[in-house]
Amino acid sequence: MLIWLLRGCFAVLLLGICGGAMYLTILQNQPLKGVLMVVAVLVIGGTVMFADLWERNKQITTLSVVAV
């Protein structure tokens, strides 16, 4: 149960970073840069989530270190 809570927090963190990146780049009138930043964050975060789900036997401490 704790691992699903950690995964959810990581997903919310990724979405917050994406929203912040879009907000700041729209304020600077550079929406293309914001889209590229969002794609980069989602690719890196998605890779971390995929690696987490792929590896079955892991410790919560290892996942915490990778996520942070």
PQR file with spaces between the fields and no chain letter, atoms N, CA, C, O and H, PARSE charges and radii, in Angstrom:
ATOM       1  N    MET     1       0.815   -1.188    0.000 -0.4000 1.5000
ATOM       2  CA   MET     1       0.000    0.000    0.000 -0.0000 2.0000
ATOM       3  C    MET     1       0.865    1.261    0.000  0.5500 1.7000
ATOM       4  O    MET     1       0.552    2.231   -0.690 -0.5500 1.4000
ATOM       5  N    LEU     2       1.936    1.245    0.762 -0.4000 1.5000
ATOM       6  CA   LEU     2       2.821    2.398    0.832 -0.0000 2.0000
ATOM       7  C    LEU     2       3.446    2.701   -0.528  0.5500 1.7000
ATOM       8  O    LEU     2       3.628    3.863   -0.890 -0.5500 1.4000
ATOM       9  H    LEU     2       2.190    0.457    1.322  0.4000 1.0000
ATOM      10  N    ILE     3       3.768    1.664   -1.266 -0.4000 1.5000
ATOM      11  CA   ILE     3       4.402    1.874   -2.565 -0.0000 2.0000
ATOM      12  C    ILE     3       3.447    2.554   -3.544  0.5500 1.7000
ATOM      13  O    ILE     3       3.880    3.360   -4.367 -0.5500 1.4000
ATOM      14  H    ILE     3       3.620    0.720   -0.972  0.4000 1.0000
ATOM      15  N    TRP     4       2.148    2.239   -3.466 -0.4000 1.5000
ATOM      16  CA   TRP     4       1.169    2.896   -4.348 -0.0000 2.0000
ATOM      17  C    TRP     4       0.986    4.356   -3.947  0.5500 1.7000
ATOM      18  O    TRP     4       0.768    5.211   -4.805 -0.5500 1.4000
ATOM      19  H    TRP     4       1.796    1.584   -2.797  0.4000 1.0000
ATOM      20  N    LEU     5       1.071    4.641   -2.679 -0.4000 1.5000
ATOM      21  CA   LEU     5       1.002    6.023   -2.217 -0.0000 2.0000
ATOM      22  C    LEU     5       2.199    6.818   -2.738  0.5500 1.7000
ATOM      23  O    LEU     5       2.047    7.959   -3.174 -0.5500 1.4000
ATOM      24  H    LEU     5       1.248    3.946   -1.982  0.4000 1.0000
ATOM      25  N    LEU     6       3.379    6.219   -2.693 -0.4000 1.5000
ATOM      26  CA   LEU     6       4.583    6.862   -3.198 -0.0000 2.0000
ATOM      27  C    LEU     6       4.488    7.082   -4.707  0.5500 1.7000
ATOM      28  O    LEU     6       4.883    8.136   -5.205 -0.5500 1.4000
ATOM      29  H    LEU     6       3.503    5.292   -2.339  0.4000 1.0000
ATOM      30  N    ARG     7       3.973    6.108   -5.428 -0.4000 1.5000
ATOM      31  CA   ARG     7       3.782    6.263   -6.876 -0.0000 2.0000
ATOM      32  C    ARG     7       2.806    7.396   -7.188  0.5500 1.7000
ATOM      33  O    ARG     7       3.030    8.176   -8.114 -0.5500 1.4000
ATOM      34  H    ARG     7       3.652    5.252   -5.024  0.4000 1.0000
ATOM      35  N    GLY     8       1.734    7.483   -6.424 -0.4000 1.5000
ATOM      36  CA   GLY     8       0.764    8.548   -6.626 -0.0000 2.0000
ATOM      37  C    GLY     8       1.361    9.920   -6.358  0.5500 1.7000
ATOM      38  O    GLY     8       1.112   10.868   -7.103 -0.5500 1.4000
ATOM      39  H    GLY     8       1.552    6.850   -5.672  0.4000 1.0000
ATOM      40  N    CYS     9       2.148   10.026   -5.294 -0.4000 1.5000
ATOM      41  CA   CYS     9       2.811   11.290   -4.984 -0.0000 2.0000
ATOM      42  C    CYS     9       3.794   11.681   -6.086  0.5500 1.7000
ATOM      43  O    CYS     9       3.909   12.858   -6.428 -0.5500 1.4000
ATOM      44  H    CYS     9       2.350    9.256   -4.689  0.4000 1.0000
ATOM      45  N    PHE    10       4.490   10.712   -6.632 -0.4000 1.5000
ATOM      46  CA   PHE    10       5.429   10.974   -7.721 -0.0000 2.0000
ATOM      47  C    PHE    10       4.686   11.460   -8.961  0.5500 1.7000
ATOM      48  O    PHE    10       5.139   12.387   -9.634 -0.5500 1.4000
ATOM      49  H    PHE    10       4.396    9.756   -6.354  0.4000 1.0000
ATOM      50  N    ALA    11       3.552   10.842   -9.264 -0.4000 1.5000
ATOM      51  CA   ALA    11       2.753   11.258  -10.428 -0.0000 2.0000
ATOM      52  C    ALA    11       2.220   12.682  -10.234  0.5500 1.7000
ATOM      53  O    ALA    11       2.241   13.481  -11.170 -0.5500 1.4000
ATOM      54  H    ALA    11       3.184   10.089   -8.718  0.4000 1.0000
ATOM      55  N    VAL    12       1.747   13.001   -9.038 -0.4000 1.5000
ATOM      56  CA   VAL    12       1.262   14.352   -8.759 -0.0000 2.0000
ATOM      57  C    VAL    12       2.407   15.359   -8.864  0.5500 1.7000
ATOM      58  O    VAL    12       2.218   16.462   -9.378 -0.5500 1.4000
ATOM      59  H    VAL    12       1.730   12.352   -8.277  0.4000 1.0000
ATOM      60  N    LEU    13       3.570   14.993   -8.389 -0.4000 1.5000
ATOM      61  CA   LEU    13       4.741   15.858   -8.495 -0.0000 2.0000
ATOM      62  C    LEU    13       5.087   16.127   -9.959  0.5500 1.7000
ATOM      63  O    LEU    13       5.377   17.264  -10.330 -0.5500 1.4000
ATOM      64  H    LEU    13       3.724   14.098   -7.972  0.4000 1.0000
ATOM      65  N    LEU    14       5.056   15.086  -10.787 -0.4000 1.5000
ATOM      66  CA   LEU    14       5.339   15.263  -12.211 -0.0000 2.0000
ATOM      67  C    LEU    14       4.334   16.208  -12.860  0.5500 1.7000
ATOM      68  O    LEU    14       4.709   17.085  -13.638 -0.5500 1.4000
ATOM      69  H    LEU    14       4.821   14.163  -10.485  0.4000 1.0000
ATOM      70  N    LEU    15       3.063   16.025  -12.539 -0.4000 1.5000
ATOM      71  CA   LEU    15       2.039   16.892  -13.115 -0.0000 2.0000
ATOM      72  C    LEU    15       2.203   18.333  -12.640  0.5500 1.7000
ATOM      73  O    LEU    15       1.974   19.267  -13.408 -0.5500 1.4000
ATOM      74  H    LEU    15       2.759   15.312  -11.907  0.4000 1.0000
ATOM      75  N    GLY    16       2.591   18.516  -11.399 -0.4000 1.5000
ATOM      76  CA   GLY    16       2.840   19.861  -10.889 -0.0000 2.0000
ATOM      77  C    GLY    16       4.010   20.531  -11.585  0.5500 1.7000
ATOM      78  O    GLY    16       3.953   21.720  -11.898 -0.5500 1.4000
ATOM      79  H    GLY    16       2.776   17.757  -10.775  0.4000 1.0000
ATOM      80  N    ILE    17       5.058   19.782  -11.825 -0.4000 1.5000
ATOM      81  CA   ILE    17       6.212   20.328  -12.542 -0.0000 2.0000
ATOM      82  C    ILE    17       5.818   20.704  -13.967  0.5500 1.7000
ATOM      83  O    ILE    17       6.225   21.750  -14.473 -0.5500 1.4000
ATOM      84  H    ILE    17       5.104   18.816  -11.571  0.4000 1.0000
ATOM      85  N    CYS    18       5.034   19.858  -14.605 -0.4000 1.5000
ATOM      86  CA   CYS    18       4.577   20.155  -15.970 -0.0000 2.0000
ATOM      87  C    CYS    18       3.711   21.411  -15.997  0.5500 1.7000
ATOM      88  O    CYS    18       3.880   22.266  -16.866 -0.5500 1.4000
ATOM      89  H    CYS    18       4.703   19.008  -14.194  0.4000 1.0000
ATOM      90  N    GLY    19       2.795   21.520  -15.059 -0.4000 1.5000
ATOM      91  CA   GLY    19       1.938   22.703  -14.996 -0.0000 2.0000
ATOM      92  C    GLY    19       2.736   23.968  -14.731  0.5500 1.7000
ATOM      93  O    GLY    19       2.485   25.001  -15.352 -0.5500 1.4000
ATOM      94  H    GLY    19       2.657   20.826  -14.353  0.4000 1.0000
ATOM      95  N    GLY    20       3.684   23.899  -13.827 -0.4000 1.5000
ATOM      96  CA   GLY    20       4.534   25.048  -13.534 -0.0000 2.0000
ATOM      97  C    GLY    20       5.382   25.454  -14.723  0.5500 1.7000
ATOM      98  O    GLY    20       5.562   26.642  -14.990 -0.5500 1.4000
ATOM      99  H    GLY    20       3.888   23.060  -13.323  0.4000 1.0000
ATOM     100  N    ALA    21       5.905   24.462  -15.441 -0.4000 1.5000
ATOM     101  CA   ALA    21       6.718   24.764  -16.622 -0.0000 2.0000
ATOM     102  C    ALA    21       5.879   25.460  -17.683  0.5500 1.7000
ATOM     103  O    ALA    21       6.326   26.434  -18.289 -0.5500 1.4000
ATOM     104  H    ALA    21       5.759   23.496  -15.224  0.4000 1.0000
ATOM     105  N    MET    22       4.671   24.969  -17.911 -0.4000 1.5000
ATOM     106  CA   MET    22       3.806   25.601  -18.909 -0.0000 2.0000
ATOM     107  C    MET    22       3.428   27.015  -18.477  0.5500 1.7000
ATOM     108  O    MET    22       3.430   27.931  -19.299 -0.5500 1.4000
ATOM     109  H    MET    22       4.308   24.178  -17.419  0.4000 1.0000
ATOM     110  N    TYR    23       3.110   27.201  -17.222 -0.4000 1.5000
ATOM     111  CA   TYR    23       2.721   28.521  -16.716 -0.0000 2.0000
ATOM     112  C    TYR    23       3.851   29.532  -16.891  0.5500 1.7000
ATOM     113  O    TYR    23       3.633   30.641  -17.379 -0.5500 1.4000
ATOM     114  H    TYR    23       3.108   26.457  -16.554  0.4000 1.0000
ATOM     115  N    LEU    24       5.056   29.141  -16.490 -0.4000 1.5000
ATOM     116  CA   LEU    24       6.183   30.068  -16.575 -0.0000 2.0000
ATOM     117  C    LEU    24       6.554   30.389  -18.015  0.5500 1.7000
ATOM     118  O    LEU    24       6.892   31.532  -18.322 -0.5500 1.4000
ATOM     119  H    LEU    24       5.233   28.240  -16.094  0.4000 1.0000
ATOM     120  N    THR    25       6.496   29.401  -18.903 -0.4000 1.5000
ATOM     121  CA   THR    25       6.861   29.673  -20.289 -0.0000 2.0000
ATOM     122  C    THR    25       5.777   30.462  -21.013  0.5500 1.7000
ATOM     123  O    THR    25       6.083   31.213  -21.940 -0.5500 1.4000
ATOM     124  H    THR    25       6.221   28.473  -18.653  0.4000 1.0000
ATOM     125  N    ILE    26       4.518   30.309  -20.613 -0.4000 1.5000
ATOM     126  CA   ILE    26       3.462   31.127  -21.208 -0.0000 2.0000
ATOM     127  C    ILE    26       3.617   32.578  -20.754  0.5500 1.7000
ATOM     128  O    ILE    26       3.383   33.499  -21.536 -0.5500 1.4000
ATOM     129  H    ILE    26       4.269   29.699  -19.861  0.4000 1.0000
ATOM     130  N    LEU    27       4.008   32.785  -19.503 -0.4000 1.5000
ATOM     131  CA   LEU    27       4.263   34.147  -19.026 -0.0000 2.0000
ATOM     132  C    LEU    27       5.402   34.801  -19.805  0.5500 1.7000
ATOM     133  O    LEU    27       5.392   36.011  -20.029 -0.5500 1.4000
ATOM     134  H    LEU    27       4.199   32.036  -18.868  0.4000 1.0000
ATOM     135  N    GLN    28       6.374   34.005  -20.212 -0.4000 1.5000
ATOM     136  CA   GLN    28       7.512   34.524  -20.964 -0.0000 2.0000
ATOM     137  C    GLN    28       7.247   34.530  -22.468  0.5500 1.7000
ATOM     138  O    GLN    28       8.128   34.876  -23.255 -0.5500 1.4000
ATOM     139  H    GLN    28       6.383   33.022  -20.030  0.4000 1.0000
ATOM     140  N    ASN    29       6.034   34.147  -22.867 -0.4000 1.5000
ATOM     141  CA   ASN    29       5.629   34.113  -24.271 -0.0000 2.0000
ATOM     142  C    ASN    29       6.491   33.151  -25.095  0.5500 1.7000
ATOM     143  O    ASN    29       6.875   33.463  -26.222 -0.5500 1.4000
ATOM     144  H    ASN    29       5.318   33.866  -22.228  0.4000 1.0000
ATOM     145  N    GLN    30       6.789   31.981  -24.523 -0.4000 1.5000
ATOM     146  CA   GLN    30       7.555   30.946  -25.214 -0.0000 2.0000
ATOM     147  C    GLN    30       6.857   29.595  -25.037  0.5500 1.7000
ATOM     148  O    GLN    30       7.400   28.709  -24.376 -0.5500 1.4000
ATOM     149  H    GLN    30       6.476   31.728  -23.608  0.4000 1.0000
ATOM     150  N    PRO    31       5.665   29.422  -25.613 -0.5600 1.5000
ATOM     151  CA   PRO    31       4.920   28.187  -25.375  0.2800 2.0000
ATOM     152  C    PRO    31       5.593   26.937  -25.941  0.5500 1.7000
ATOM     153  O    PRO    31       5.424   25.852  -25.384 -0.5500 1.4000
ATOM     154  N    LEU    32       6.346   27.057  -27.024 -0.4000 1.5000
ATOM     155  CA   LEU    32       7.020   25.886  -27.588 -0.0000 2.0000
ATOM     156  C    LEU    32       8.065   25.338  -26.616  0.5500 1.7000
ATOM     157  O    LEU    32       8.212   24.125  -26.470 -0.5500 1.4000
ATOM     158  H    LEU    32       6.484   27.938  -27.477  0.4000 1.0000
ATOM     159  N    LYS    33       8.775   26.226  -25.967 -0.4000 1.5000
ATOM     160  CA   LYS    33       9.761   25.820  -24.957 -0.0000 2.0000
ATOM     161  C    LYS    33       9.064   25.081  -23.813  0.5500 1.7000
ATOM     162  O    LYS    33       9.589   24.096  -23.293 -0.5500 1.4000
ATOM     163  H    LYS    33       8.656   27.212  -26.086  0.4000 1.0000
ATOM     164  N    GLY    34       7.891   25.557  -23.428 -0.4000 1.5000
ATOM     165  CA   GLY    34       7.126   24.896  -22.374 -0.0000 2.0000
ATOM     166  C    GLY    34       6.684   23.507  -22.765  0.5500 1.7000
ATOM     167  O    GLY    34       6.735   22.581  -21.955 -0.5500 1.4000
ATOM     168  H    GLY    34       7.465   26.357  -23.850  0.4000 1.0000
ATOM     169  N    VAL    35       6.250   23.356  -24.002 -0.4000 1.5000
ATOM     170  CA   VAL    35       5.828   22.033  -24.479 -0.0000 2.0000
ATOM     171  C    VAL    35       7.004   21.071  -24.469  0.5500 1.7000
ATOM     172  O    VAL    35       6.856   19.914  -24.075 -0.5500 1.4000
ATOM     173  H    VAL    35       6.209   24.108  -24.660  0.4000 1.0000
ATOM     174  N    LEU    36       8.162   21.536  -24.895 -0.4000 1.5000
ATOM     175  CA   LEU    36       9.353   20.681  -24.885 -0.0000 2.0000
ATOM     176  C    LEU    36       9.746   20.287  -23.463  0.5500 1.7000
ATOM     177  O    LEU    36      10.159   19.153  -23.218 -0.5500 1.4000
ATOM     178  H    LEU    36       8.281   22.476  -25.214  0.4000 1.0000
ATOM     179  N    MET    37       9.615   21.225  -22.532 -0.4000 1.5000
ATOM     180  CA   MET    37       9.920   20.912  -21.134 -0.0000 2.0000
ATOM     181  C    MET    37       8.942   19.885  -20.577  0.5500 1.7000
ATOM     182  O    MET    37       9.344   18.970  -19.858 -0.5500 1.4000
ATOM     183  H    MET    37       9.279   22.146  -22.731  0.4000 1.0000
ATOM     184  N    VAL    38       7.665   20.030  -20.903 -0.4000 1.5000
ATOM     185  CA   VAL    38       6.654   19.084  -20.426 -0.0000 2.0000
ATOM     186  C    VAL    38       6.923   17.694  -20.996  0.5500 1.7000
ATOM     187  O    VAL    38       6.840   16.700  -20.274 -0.5500 1.4000
ATOM     188  H    VAL    38       7.338   20.773  -21.487  0.4000 1.0000
ATOM     189  N    VAL    39       7.243   17.620  -22.276 -0.4000 1.5000
ATOM     190  CA   VAL    39       7.540   16.325  -22.891 -0.0000 2.0000
ATOM     191  C    VAL    39       8.760   15.690  -22.221  0.5500 1.7000
ATOM     192  O    VAL    39       8.757   14.490  -21.944 -0.5500 1.4000
ATOM     193  H    VAL    39       7.311   18.428  -22.862  0.4000 1.0000
ATOM     194  N    ALA    40       9.795   16.478  -21.961 -0.4000 1.5000
ATOM     195  CA   ALA    40      10.996   15.942  -21.315 -0.0000 2.0000
ATOM     196  C    ALA    40      10.686   15.420  -19.916  0.5500 1.7000
ATOM     197  O    ALA    40      11.143   14.341  -19.538 -0.5500 1.4000
ATOM     198  H    ALA    40       9.798   17.452  -22.186  0.4000 1.0000
ATOM     199  N    VAL    41       9.914   16.181  -19.151 -0.4000 1.5000
ATOM     200  CA   VAL    41       9.556   15.751  -17.794 -0.0000 2.0000
ATOM     201  C    VAL    41       8.736   14.466  -17.840  0.5500 1.7000
ATOM     202  O    VAL    41       8.971   13.553  -17.048 -0.5500 1.4000
ATOM     203  H    VAL    41       9.543   17.057  -19.458  0.4000 1.0000
ATOM     204  N    LEU    42       7.773   14.388  -18.762 -0.4000 1.5000
ATOM     205  CA   LEU    42       6.939   13.192  -18.849 -0.0000 2.0000
ATOM     206  C    LEU    42       7.715   11.973  -19.327  0.5500 1.7000
ATOM     207  O    LEU    42       7.452   10.859  -18.876 -0.5500 1.4000
ATOM     208  H    LEU    42       7.582   15.130  -19.405  0.4000 1.0000
ATOM     209  N    VAL    43       8.663   12.169  -20.230 -0.4000 1.5000
ATOM     210  CA   VAL    43       9.476   11.040  -20.699 -0.0000 2.0000
ATOM     211  C    VAL    43      10.366   10.519  -19.577  0.5500 1.7000
ATOM     212  O    VAL    43      10.446    9.312  -19.353 -0.5500 1.4000
ATOM     213  H    VAL    43       8.876   13.075  -20.597  0.4000 1.0000
ATOM     214  N    ILE    44      11.027   11.419  -18.882 -0.4000 1.5000
ATOM     215  CA   ILE    44      11.910   10.989  -17.788 -0.0000 2.0000
ATOM     216  C    ILE    44      11.092   10.369  -16.656  0.5500 1.7000
ATOM     217  O    ILE    44      11.446    9.309  -16.140 -0.5500 1.4000
ATOM     218  H    ILE    44      10.962   12.400  -19.064  0.4000 1.0000
ATOM     219  N    GLY    45      10.006   11.026  -16.272 -0.4000 1.5000
ATOM     220  CA   GLY    45       9.150   10.488  -15.214 -0.0000 2.0000
ATOM     221  C    GLY    45       8.501    9.173  -15.606  0.5500 1.7000
ATOM     222  O    GLY    45       8.384    8.261  -14.788 -0.5500 1.4000
ATOM     223  H    GLY    45       9.718   11.887  -16.691  0.4000 1.0000
ATOM     224  N    GLY    46       8.078    9.078  -16.860 -0.4000 1.5000
ATOM     225  CA   GLY    46       7.490    7.827  -17.347 -0.0000 2.0000
ATOM     226  C    GLY    46       8.494    6.690  -17.345  0.5500 1.7000
ATOM     227  O    GLY    46       8.147    5.544  -17.057 -0.5500 1.4000
ATOM     228  H    GLY    46       8.173    9.819  -17.524  0.4000 1.0000
ATOM     229  N    THR    47       9.735    7.007  -17.666 -0.4000 1.5000
ATOM     230  CA   THR    47      10.782    5.984  -17.636 -0.0000 2.0000
ATOM     231  C    THR    47      11.008    5.483  -16.217  0.5500 1.7000
ATOM     232  O    THR    47      11.179    4.284  -15.995 -0.5500 1.4000
ATOM     233  H    THR    47      10.016    7.937  -17.901  0.4000 1.0000
ATOM     234  N    VAL    48      11.010    6.395  -15.268 -0.4000 1.5000
ATOM     235  CA   VAL    48      11.174    6.001  -13.861 -0.0000 2.0000
ATOM     236  C    VAL    48       9.994    5.140  -13.408  0.5500 1.7000
ATOM     237  O    VAL    48      10.185    4.124  -12.740 -0.5500 1.4000
ATOM     238  H    VAL    48      10.871    7.369  -15.448  0.4000 1.0000
ATOM     239  N    MET    49       8.773    5.547  -13.772 -0.4000 1.5000
ATOM     240  CA   MET    49       7.583    4.766  -13.394 -0.0000 2.0000
ATOM     241  C    MET    49       7.597    3.386  -14.054  0.5500 1.7000
ATOM     242  O    MET    49       7.256    2.390  -13.417 -0.5500 1.4000
ATOM     243  H    MET    49       8.618    6.373  -14.315  0.4000 1.0000
ATOM     244  N    PHE    50       7.990    3.327  -15.330 -0.4000 1.5000
ATOM     245  CA   PHE    50       8.059    2.049  -16.027 -0.0000 2.0000
ATOM     246  C    PHE    50       9.086    1.129  -15.372  0.5500 1.7000
ATOM     247  O    PHE    50       8.827   -0.058  -15.174 -0.5500 1.4000
ATOM     248  H    PHE    50       8.267    4.136  -15.848  0.4000 1.0000
ATOM     249  N    ALA    51      10.248    1.682  -15.039 -0.4000 1.5000
ATOM     250  CA   ALA    51      11.277    0.873  -14.374 -0.0000 2.0000
ATOM     251  C    ALA    51      10.780    0.383  -13.021  0.5500 1.7000
ATOM     252  O    ALA    51      11.090   -0.735  -12.608 -0.5500 1.4000
ATOM     253  H    ALA    51      10.457    2.646  -15.199  0.4000 1.0000
ATOM     254  N    ASP    52      10.016    1.210  -12.337 -0.4000 1.5000
ATOM     255  CA   ASP    52       9.453    0.820  -11.047 -0.0000 2.0000
ATOM     256  C    ASP    52       8.472   -0.346  -11.210  0.5500 1.7000
ATOM     257  O    ASP    52       8.524   -1.322  -10.461 -0.5500 1.4000
ATOM     258  H    ASP    52       9.764    2.118  -12.671  0.4000 1.0000
ATOM     259  N    LEU    53       7.601   -0.235  -12.174 -0.4000 1.5000
ATOM     260  CA   LEU    53       6.609   -1.295  -12.380 -0.0000 2.0000
ATOM     261  C    LEU    53       7.229   -2.558  -12.965  0.5500 1.7000
ATOM     262  O    LEU    53       6.738   -3.661  -12.724 -0.5500 1.4000
ATOM     263  H    LEU    53       7.559    0.557  -12.783  0.4000 1.0000
ATOM     264  N    TRP    54       8.294   -2.403  -13.724 -0.4000 1.5000
ATOM     265  CA   TRP    54       8.950   -3.554  -14.364 -0.0000 2.0000
ATOM     266  C    TRP    54       9.653   -4.439  -13.335  0.5500 1.7000
ATOM     267  O    TRP    54       9.562   -5.665  -13.393 -0.5500 1.4000
ATOM     268  H    TRP    54       8.693   -1.507  -13.919  0.4000 1.0000
ATOM     269  N    GLU    55      10.345   -3.813  -12.409 -0.4000 1.5000
ATOM     270  CA   GLU    55      11.090   -4.549  -11.386 -0.0000 2.0000
ATOM     271  C    GLU    55      10.138   -4.968  -10.271  0.5500 1.7000
ATOM     272  O    GLU    55       9.588   -4.118   -9.571 -0.5500 1.4000
ATOM     273  H    GLU    55      10.419   -2.817  -12.362  0.4000 1.0000
ATOM     274  N    ARG    56       9.943   -6.260  -10.106 -0.4000 1.5000
ATOM     275  CA   ARG    56       8.978   -6.761   -9.121 -0.0000 2.0000
ATOM     276  C    ARG    56       9.508   -6.733   -7.692  0.5500 1.7000
ATOM     277  O    ARG    56       8.823   -6.255   -6.788 -0.5500 1.4000
ATOM     278  H    ARG    56      10.390   -6.950  -10.675  0.4000 1.0000
ATOM     279  N    ASN    57      10.701   -7.232   -7.484 -0.4000 1.5000
ATOM     280  CA   ASN    57      11.251   -7.348   -6.121 -0.0000 2.0000
ATOM     281  C    ASN    57      12.201   -6.190   -5.849  0.5500 1.7000
ATOM     282  O    ASN    57      13.354   -6.194   -6.280 -0.5500 1.4000
ATOM     283  H    ASN    57      11.258   -7.621   -8.218  0.4000 1.0000
ATOM     284  N    LYS    58      11.701   -5.221   -5.139 -0.4000 1.5000
ATOM     285  CA   LYS    58      12.528   -4.065   -4.805 -0.0000 2.0000
ATOM     286  C    LYS    58      12.169   -3.585   -3.411  0.5500 1.7000
ATOM     287  O    LYS    58      11.114   -3.924   -2.874 -0.5500 1.4000
ATOM     288  H    LYS    58      10.764   -5.217   -4.789  0.4000 1.0000
ATOM     289  N    GLN    59      13.042   -2.809   -2.843 -0.4000 1.5000
ATOM     290  CA   GLN    59      12.797   -2.249   -1.526 -0.0000 2.0000
ATOM     291  C    GLN    59      12.245   -0.831   -1.690  0.5500 1.7000
ATOM     292  O    GLN    59      12.553   -0.149   -2.667 -0.5500 1.4000
ATOM     293  H    GLN    59      13.899   -2.534   -3.279  0.4000 1.0000
ATOM     294  N    ILE    60      11.455   -0.407   -0.759 -0.4000 1.5000
ATOM     295  CA   ILE    60      10.863    0.920   -0.804 -0.0000 2.0000
ATOM     296  C    ILE    60      11.940    2.005   -0.722  0.5500 1.7000
ATOM     297  O    ILE    60      11.765    3.091   -1.273 -0.5500 1.4000
ATOM     298  H    ILE    60      11.205   -0.962    0.035  0.4000 1.0000
ATOM     299  N    THR    61      13.041    1.721   -0.045 -0.4000 1.5000
ATOM     300  CA   THR    61      14.115    2.712    0.054 -0.0000 2.0000
ATOM     301  C    THR    61      14.771    2.940   -1.306  0.5500 1.7000
ATOM     302  O    THR    61      15.108    4.072   -1.651 -0.5500 1.4000
ATOM     303  H    THR    61      13.184    0.838    0.403  0.4000 1.0000
ATOM     304  N    THR    62      14.950    1.884   -2.067 -0.4000 1.5000
ATOM     305  CA   THR    62      15.538    2.018   -3.400 -0.0000 2.0000
ATOM     306  C    THR    62      14.637    2.856   -4.291  0.5500 1.7000
ATOM     307  O    THR    62      15.118    3.733   -5.009 -0.5500 1.4000
ATOM     308  H    THR    62      14.676    0.964   -1.787  0.4000 1.0000
ATOM     309  N    LEU    63      13.346    2.601   -4.255 -0.4000 1.5000
ATOM     310  CA   LEU    63      12.399    3.358   -5.061 -0.0000 2.0000
ATOM     311  C    LEU    63      12.371    4.819   -4.644  0.5500 1.7000
ATOM     312  O    LEU    63      12.273    5.700   -5.499 -0.5500 1.4000
ATOM     313  H    LEU    63      12.955    1.889   -3.672  0.4000 1.0000
ATOM     314  N    SER    64      12.453    5.088   -3.373 -0.4000 1.5000
ATOM     315  CA   SER    64      12.464    6.469   -2.882 -0.0000 2.0000
ATOM     316  C    SER    64      13.674    7.231   -3.394  0.5500 1.7000
ATOM     317  O    SER    64      13.559    8.386   -3.805 -0.5500 1.4000
ATOM     318  H    SER    64      12.533    4.372   -2.679  0.4000 1.0000
ATOM     319  N    VAL    65      14.825    6.593   -3.370 -0.4000 1.5000
ATOM     320  CA   VAL    65      16.052    7.246   -3.828 -0.0000 2.0000
ATOM     321  C    VAL    65      15.980    7.523   -5.331  0.5500 1.7000
ATOM     322  O    VAL    65      16.377    8.599   -5.777 -0.5500 1.4000
ATOM     323  H    VAL    65      14.918    5.655   -3.036  0.4000 1.0000
ATOM     324  N    VAL    66      15.487    6.579   -6.102 -0.4000 1.5000
ATOM     325  CA   VAL    66      15.380    6.771   -7.553 -0.0000 2.0000
ATOM     326  C    VAL    66      14.387    7.864   -7.880  0.5500 1.7000
ATOM     327  O    VAL    66      14.639    8.682   -8.765 -0.5500 1.4000
ATOM     328  H    VAL    66      15.165    5.705   -5.740  0.4000 1.0000
ATOM     329  N    ALA    67      13.272    7.893   -7.188 -0.4000 1.5000
ATOM     330  CA   ALA    67      12.230    8.882   -7.463 -0.0000 2.0000
ATOM     331  C    ALA    67      12.688   10.293   -7.112  0.5500 1.7000
ATOM     332  O    ALA    67      12.332   11.251   -7.799 -0.5500 1.4000
ATOM     333  H    ALA    67      13.068    7.228   -6.470  0.4000 1.0000
ATOM     334  N    VAL    68      13.462   10.423   -6.065 -0.4000 1.5000
ATOM     335  CA   VAL    68      13.908   11.761   -5.652 -0.0000 2.0000
ATOM     336  C    VAL    68      15.079   12.177   -6.483  0.5500 1.7000
ATOM     337  O    VAL    68      15.609   13.272   -6.299 -0.5500 1.4000
ATOM     338  H    VAL    68      13.751    9.645   -5.507  0.4000 1.0000
